[in-house]
């Protein structure tokens, strides 16, 4: 998509508006499960918007499943092989995209069984979560949130990017995580998520978002 004009909105209204849009969304590949991306840096809190949309869908009688990519981090021995602050590893190697393809997207393909693994790895304990599979009924919506989602060719039926300006991203990222900022600059340059997402949300002021799409 090209650059769009953004309009002020509240988070609650945005959640309702997106939920209404998803009610009629039909995947182009024939899958009965719409798959939605909530893409953004951790400081943009994409999971909060995903959960708002999930609640708005529930009120409207539609099932959904919120999945965060932080549940698919690779083991520390792999993730931190080149140190705790290696930008290249953070950008390209922290998240187990193969597992997401297998455990999240595979079951939601046309002809899939709809049984999604909501998480695989607990990064704090550095061990498998052993979470049970969650059955998502036909028509149920996958709401996947996390950073760098639009660079993996995941089969999203709608993508939402939560944008922070470089200054806002730096202010809202904890100081001990500032080493990750070059990865988001690279993501912007290589993927242009603000220009390619179906819906753009600017959240420099977390109290007053604006959106378009």
URCOR-V284149 format. One record per pair of residues at least 4 apart in sequence whose ideal C-beta (glycine too) atoms are under 6 Angstrom apart, sorted by the first residue. I is the first residue (numbers start at 0). J is the second residue. D is the distance in whole Angstrom. If there is no record, write none. Layout:
I & J & D
I & J & D
//
This chain:
3 & 211 & 4
3 & 212 & 6
4 & 211 & 6
5 & 201 & 6
5 & 209 & 4
5 & 211 & 5
7 & 209 & 5
8 & 12 & 5
8 & 13 & 5
8 & 210 & 5
13 & 210 & 6
14 & 51 & 3
14 & 52 & 5
14 & 55 & 5
15 & 55 & 5
17 & 52 & 5
18 & 52 & 5
18 & 55 & 4
18 & 56 & 5
21 & 140 & 6
24 & 33 & 5
24 & 156 & 6
26 & 30 & 4
26 & 33 & 6
26 & 156 & 5
28 & 109 & 6
29 & 109 & 4
30 & 107 & 6
30 & 108 & 6
30 & 109 & 5
31 & 137 & 4
32 & 107 & 4
32 & 139 & 6
33 & 140 & 5
33 & 156 & 5
34 & 141 & 5
34 & 155 & 5
34 & 156 & 5
35 & 142 & 5
35 & 157 & 5
36 & 143 & 6
36 & 148 & 5
36 & 155 & 4
36 & 158 & 4
37 & 45 & 4
37 & 48 & 6
37 & 49 & 4
37 & 144 & 4
37 & 159 & 5
38 & 148 & 4
38 & 149 & 5
38 & 160 & 5
38 & 192 & 6
39 & 43 & 3
39 & 45 & 4
39 & 161 & 3
40 & 146 & 5
40 & 168 & 6
40 & 183 & 5
42 & 168 & 6
42 & 171 & 4
42 & 172 & 5
43 & 161 & 4
43 & 163 & 5
43 & 202 & 6
45 & 144 & 4
45 & 161 & 5
46 & 67 & 5
46 & 144 & 4
49 & 65 & 5
49 & 142 & 4
49 & 144 & 4
50 & 65 & 6
52 & 142 & 6
53 & 63 & 5
53 & 65 & 5
53 & 142 & 6
56 & 61 & 4
56 & 63 & 5
62 & 136 & 5
62 & 139 & 4
63 & 140 & 4
63 & 142 & 6
64 & 115 & 6
64 & 133 & 6
64 & 135 & 5
64 & 141 & 6
65 & 142 & 5
66 & 117 & 5
66 & 143 & 5
67 & 144 & 5
67 & 145 & 6
68 & 94 & 5
68 & 145 & 3
70 & 118 & 3
71 & 94 & 6
71 & 95 & 5
71 & 98 & 5
71 & 99 & 5
71 & 119 & 5
72 & 93 & 6
72 & 120 & 5
72 & 122 & 5
73 & 77 & 4
73 & 78 & 5
73 & 95 & 5
75 & 79 & 5
75 & 125 & 5
78 & 93 & 5
79 & 83 & 6
81 & 85 & 4
81 & 88 & 5
84 & 178 & 4
86 & 181 & 5
86 & 182 & 5
87 & 91 & 6
88 & 92 & 5
89 & 93 & 5
89 & 179 & 6
89 & 182 & 5
90 & 182 & 4
96 & 151 & 5
98 & 102 & 5
98 & 119 & 5
99 & 103 & 5
100 & 104 & 5
101 & 105 & 5
102 & 116 & 4
103 & 115 & 6
106 & 111 & 4
106 & 112 & 6
106 & 113 & 6
106 & 114 & 5
106 & 115 & 5
107 & 111 & 5
113 & 134 & 6
113 & 135 & 5
114 & 132 & 4
114 & 134 & 5
115 & 133 & 5
115 & 135 & 6
116 & 132 & 6
117 & 130 & 6
117 & 133 & 5
118 & 128 & 5
118 & 130 & 5
121 & 126 & 6
121 & 128 & 5
135 & 139 & 4
147 & 186 & 6
149 & 190 & 5
149 & 192 & 5
150 & 190 & 5
157 & 197 & 5
158 & 196 & 4
158 & 197 & 5
159 & 198 & 4
160 & 192 & 4
160 & 193 & 6
160 & 196 & 4
160 & 199 & 6
161 & 200 & 5
161 & 202 & 5
162 & 193 & 5
162 & 201 & 5
163 & 167 & 4
163 & 168 & 4
164 & 203 & 5
167 & 171 & 6
167 & 203 & 4
168 & 172 & 6
172 & 176 & 5
185 & 189 & 6
186 & 190 & 5
191 & 195 & 6
192 & 196 & 6
193 & 199 & 6
197 & 212 & 5
198 & 212 & 3
199 & 211 & 5
199 & 212 & 6
200 & 208 & 6
200 & 210 & 5
201 & 209 & 5
202 & 208 & 5
//
